Amino acid sequence: MHDWSPIGKMRQRINPDEPCSCPSCDAEVEAKHHLFCCPCPKREQCRRDAITAISGFLDKKCTVSDLKSVLLQGLQGYFNDPNYRMPVPGLTSTDTWLVKGIESQNKIGWGELPKGRMALDFETHQAKSNPNYHRGTNHQTQQHWTVPLVSLLFDHS
């Protein structure tokens, strides 16, 4: 997905005889963000299926509810606007890592999330929300939550 998707714009760059239009909705230029906002019913269904699969995964992995909401809102926000920036909530002592994660992901870009470029502060927030948190928890969180989540995001992009 790392900006080498077989979208019309890229296909035409490689082969000038290829059209750069979207094969699903006939948009004049199919650029990278168009994959995530194409109005074609099949692509809309793919986006809904991706959100449903990601939501189910986050539930299965006992993701903290505020983090789950942020991740899903961020993805949906990006699907609707390629320049989406999530408003940063007020800082409280319990959500420091979540706020840092939102700020970091806003800088990285929410469109980078499906490519696996996720703010590490989200992982820390998930780990520290575990009642059995200890120094090794981040490594466990990385193996059992972050890596599978990034794989799932990549599979659905």
Secondary structure in CASP SS format (residue, H / E / C, confidence):
PFRMAT SS
TARGET T0000
AUTHOR 0000-0000-0000
METHOD secondary structure of the structure
MODEL  1
M C 1.00
H C 1.00
D C 1.00
W C 1.00
S C 1.00
P C 1.00
I C 1.00
G H 1.00
K H 1.00
M H 1.00
R H 1.00
Q H 1.00
R H 1.00
I H 1.00
N C 1.00
P C 1.00
D C 1.00
E C 1.00
P C 1.00
C C 1.00
S C 1.00
C C 1.00
P C 1.00
S C 1.00
C C 1.00
D C 1.00
A C 1.00
E C 1.00
V C 1.00
E C 1.00
A C 1.00
K C 1.00
H C 1.00
H H 1.00
L H 1.00
F H 1.00
C H 1.00
C C 1.00
P C 1.00
C C 1.00
P H 1.00
K H 1.00
R H 1.00
E H 1.00
Q H 1.00
C H 1.00
R H 1.00
R H 1.00
D H 1.00
A H 1.00
I H 1.00
T H 1.00
A H 1.00
I H 1.00
S H 1.00
G H 1.00
F H 1.00
L H 1.00
D H 1.00
K H 1.00
K C 1.00
C C 1.00
T C 1.00
V C 1.00
S H 1.00
D H 1.00
L H 1.00
K H 1.00
S H 1.00
V H 1.00
L H 1.00
L H 1.00
Q H 1.00
G H 1.00
L H 1.00
Q H 1.00
G H 1.00
Y H 1.00
F H 1.00
N H 1.00
D C 1.00
P C 1.00
N C 1.00
Y C 1.00
R C 1.00
M C 1.00
P C 1.00
V C 1.00
P C 1.00
G C 1.00
L C 1.00
T C 1.00
S C 1.00
T C 1.00
D C 1.00
T H 1.00
W H 1.00
L H 1.00
V H 1.00
K H 1.00
G H 1.00
I H 1.00
E H 1.00
S H 1.00
Q H 1.00
N H 1.00
K H 1.00
I H 1.00
G C 1.00
W H 1.00
G H 1.00
E H 1.00
L H 1.00
P H 1.00
K H 1.00
G C 1.00
R C 1.00
M C 1.00
A C 1.00
L H 1.00
D H 1.00
F H 1.00
E H 1.00
T H 1.00
H H 1.00
Q H 1.00
A H 1.00
K H 1.00
S C 1.00
N C 1.00
P C 1.00
N C 1.00
Y C 1.00
H C 1.00
R C 1.00
G C 1.00
T H 1.00
N H 1.00
H H 1.00
Q H 1.00
T H 1.00
Q H 1.00
Q H 1.00
H H 1.00
W H 1.00
T H 1.00
V H 1.00
P H 1.00
L H 1.00
V H 1.00
S H 1.00
L H 1.00
L H 1.00
F H 1.00
D H 1.00
H C 1.00
S C 1.00
END
